[in-house]
Amino acid sequence: MLFASYFSYLLFPLLGIGLYLGNLYTFPAAGFIFVFVPLLDLIFGKDHTNYNASSEAKHVSLALSFSPIGFIFFYLVFLLIYAYYFESMTLMEKFFSIISIGAVGSIAITASHELIHKRNSNSKYFGQLGLVLVCYSHFEVSHLYGHHRYSCTHKDNSTAWYNESFYSFLFRTIPGCFRFSWSYEKRRLLKSENSNFLSNRVIRGLVFQILFAATLVYLFGTVSLILFFTQAIIAIVLLENVSYIEHYGLMRDRSESGYSRMGAHHSWNSYHRFSNYLVFMLQRHADHHSVADKEYYMLQTDDSSPELPFGYSVMATYAFIPPIWRKIMNPLCDKAMG
């Protein structure tokens, strides 16, 4: 399990190689996610193994829990290094560096997602840091208090409707999640007697994002903002691409008494081995919704959950092409909901 938990760290040597060799070598980190990982899935197949933490030494469990934190730390380091060299890069190197850093940033959001669910304050801080680095701090509020309460209903901005294209979903979910976060924090703070300006988590996140951007300008010049903001856009789009995949078309029944309970059949699972390793086992998504703060390495398989035909790396590509996506997913969705 240690190898699985640190598999995503292979992205960082690739970023280092890209920086050292330059030219097209700045692209392999993104190629690793969208080409190499699907090939590994094809060769090595699926993994239905459920991890048993009680059989491992305490230091192994600590190492497993540390992996998302370490990933965000290394992502920060490489973002700063790339910002330092960005001005001296050729136009082609800038272009591929943005794509690669952004793609790695989407994995950093996955690590942040794992951490913001934890009750431990240190884990939460690192999760919030990861979201600051991709300019998506409000995701913590919208995900914890919006998505996990309303998933698979029309109240949830992060659930993709049947036949909805990824592009329609994208332009619905980004403003929708921000509006939800702002409204939620406004209501929460109206009930608090000791709140101040920075008690609003949306405002606090925006402040930290501005401070980080200002730090980049101070250290590396204004050109570094091009890297910072464009890689954030790529990371956000890829995050929402995954959100689109996770519950596409799987809506909860509604009656006069309200919505039916969230069940395993409301999430698309995938057990493809290496794409699961890449995203901290997020593809075992039904169990995550069952127990949201469960450690990623403890997530279980569930035969009652519908399965994706491929891992996220492949499905993300199909999601960008709506006719192909519908041809693949609509029959599966009809079967799952029938």
N, C-alpha and C positions, 0 to 999 in steps of 0.2 A: 504493500500500500504506500510505502514511502516514495517509491519510484513514481507511482501514479500521482501522488500529491505534488511532486516537484517537477513533473513532466513539462509543465508550462514554462518553467524556468529556462528551457532550451531556447526560448525566444531572445533572451538577453545576450548570449554569445553571438547569435545571428545579427542582432543590432550592432554589437561591437565589431563584427567582421565587416558589416556594411559600412560602418564609419571609417574603418581602416583602409578598405579597398576602394570605396567610392563607386561612382558610376552605377551600373545596374545591380551591383552587390548591395545597394541600399534597400533592395526590394525583398530579399529572401525571408525576412520575418513575416511579412504578409503572405508570401508564398507558402511558408510553413503551415499557416492556419488553413488556407483554402485549397492547397494542393497536396502537401505532404501528409497531413493528418488524415484526409479522406483515403489516401492510398494505404496508410497503416490500418485504417478501419477495414478496408477491403481485404487486406491480407490476413489480419488477425481476428476479424470478426467481432462478436459481441462478448460482453462480460456481465454475467448475471450473479456474480459472487457478492454476497453480503458480508461486509467486514465485521469482525468480532473484536471490539476494543478490549474486552475483558481478558483476552488471551495475550495481550501485548504488554510490554513493560511501560511504566509511566512516562519515561523519556520519549518513547515512540509516539505516544498520544500527544505529548507536548510538541514534538516536531511536526506532527500532522496539523495541529491547530495553528502553528506558527506560519505555515506555508502562505496563506492569503496575506498576512501582514508583511512577510518578506517580499512577496511579489510587488506590493504597492511601493515598498521602499526602493527596490531596484528600478521600478518604473519611474519613480521620481528622479533617481540618479541619472538614468539614461535620457530622460526628458531634458534635464539640465545640461548634460553633455552635448546632446544634439543642438540645443539652443545656443551653446557656446560656439559651435562650428557652423551653424546654419548660414550665417552671412557669407562665409567663404566658399560655400558649396556652389556647384554649377546648377543651372536651372533644372536639369534632369535629376540631379542628386536631391535637390530640394523637394521635387515632386514625389519621388519614391520614398524619401525620408518621412514626409508627411503621411503617406499611406501606411508605411510600416509602423511608425509611432502610434498612429491612430488605431491601427488594428490591434497592437499590443495594449493600447488604452482600453479597448473594448473588453479585453480579458481582465484588465485592472478593475473595471466596473464590476465584473463578475466576482472578483475577490472582495471588492467593497460591499457587494450585495451580501456575501457570506458574513461579513463583519458587522454590518449595521443591524443584523438580526440578533446579535449577541447581547447578553445582559452585562457583560464585562465592559466597563467604561473605556479601558485601553483599546480593546478591539474596536469599539464604536469610533474612537478617535481616528484610528487608522482607516476605517471604512469611510469616514467623512473626508479625510485627507485625499483618498483616492478619487472621490467624487469632485472635490475641488479641482483636482488636476485635469478633469475633463469638463469643467464648467457645468456640472449637473448636480449641484448640492441638494436641490429640492427633491431629487429622486428618493432620498431617504424618507421624507414625509409621505410623498405620493405612494410609494411602494408599501411601506409598513402599515399605513392607516387607510389607504385607498384600495390598492390592488388586493391585499390579503383579506380585506373585508368584502369587497364587491366583485372579486374575480368571477368571470364567466356570467356577468350580468351587464346590462346596458349602462349601469352606473359606473362601471370600471373603464377608465380611459386606456388601460393597458391590455384589454381583451380584444382580439381581432374578431370581427363578425364574419359570418359565413359569406363568401363571395366578395368580401372587401379586399381590395388590392393593398399591397404593402404601402404604396404611395399615399392612398387615401387614409390608411391607418396612421402613417407617419405624421401627416399634417393634422390629424385629429388628436393623436396622443401627446405630442410635444406641448402644444399650448394647453391641452386639457389637464395634463399632469401638473403643470405649473399653476394653473388656476385653482385646482384642487388643493395643492400644497399651501397656497396663499390663504385660501378661505379657511382651511383647517387650522392653520396657525393663528389666524385672526380670531376664530371662535375659541380656541384654546386659551389664548392670552386674555380674552375678555373675562374669563372665569378666574384668572390669577390676580392676586393683589400685589404681588411683588415682581411683576414683569417690567422689563425695560426694553429699550430699542433692540438690543442684541439677543433678547430672549426669543425673538422670532427667528426660527431656524432657517427660514428662507432668506431673510435679510442677512443673518450671520453668514450663511454660505456665500451670498453675493459679495459681502465685504471681504471674506477670505480669498475669493476668486480675484477680486480687484487688487488686493494686496499682493497676491502671487504674480499677477500680470505686471504690476508695478515693479516688483523685484526683478523680474526678467528684463524689463526695460533698463533698470538701473545697472544690472550686471552685464547684459549682452546687447543692449540697444533695441530700438523699436522694431527692427526686422524680426526679432525673436517672437514677437506677437503673432506674426504670420504662422509660424510653426505651432504656437500654443493654441490658437483659436481654430485653425484648420484641422489639426489632429483631434481636437475636442469634437468637432463636427462629425468627423469620421467615426470616432468612438461612440458617440451618441446614436448615430444612424445604425451602427452595427448592434448596439444594445437594443434599440427598438425593433430591429430586425428579429432578434431572439424573442423579444416580448411578443411579437406578431406570431411567431411559430408556436409558442408554448401552449396557447389555448385556442388556436384558430378554430372558430365555428362550434366550439363546445360550450353551449350556453346552458345555464341552470334553468329548470322549469320555474314558472311563476304562477302563483295562485292568489286568491284574495288575501290569504294569510301571509304572503311574502314569497321569497325565493326558496327553492329547495336547498338542502345542505350541499356544500361543496364536497364532491367525492373524487375518488381516484379516476373515474371516467371523465373528469372535466379537465384533465391535463394530458398533453402529449408527452409520452416518455420515449427515450431512446437509450439503448444499452450498448451502442457502438463504443468500443473500448477506448480508443485514443481521443476521440472527440469529447468523451466524458472526462478523461483525464485533463484535457485542455481547459475545461470550464468548471473545474472543481465539482464534478459530479452533478451539475445542475440539470442534466438531462434526465435524472431520476426525479422528475419535477413533481409528480403526484405526491410522493412522500414529503417533499419540502413543504407543500401546502398542507399536508396533514399535521406536521410538527415543524413550524417555521424556524424555530431556533435550534433544530437538530444539527449537529456537526455535519459538514458536507460529506465526510468519509463514512458516516454512519447511515446515510440515506439508503433505503431498501428498494429492491425491485418490487413490482406489483403487476401481477398478471391481469388484473381487472382494468388497468389503464391502457388506452389505445397507444399503439406504437408508431413512431415515425419510420418511414422506410430507410432513412439515412440519418446520420448525425447532424448536429447543428451546422457544421462547416459546409456540408453539401446543401442542406435545406435552406440555409441563408442565401446561397447563390440562386436557388430556384425562386425564392421569395421576391427577388429583384425582377423576375420575368413572370408577370401575372398569368398569362395563358398556360405556361408550363406548370406553375404552382397549382392552379385550379384543376388542371387535368390530373395531377398526382393526388392532391389533397381532398378535393371535393368528394370523390367516391369513398375515400377512407373516412371522411367526416360523416357522410350519410350512413355508413355502416356503424360507426361508433355511436351515433345519436339515434339510430333506428332501433 
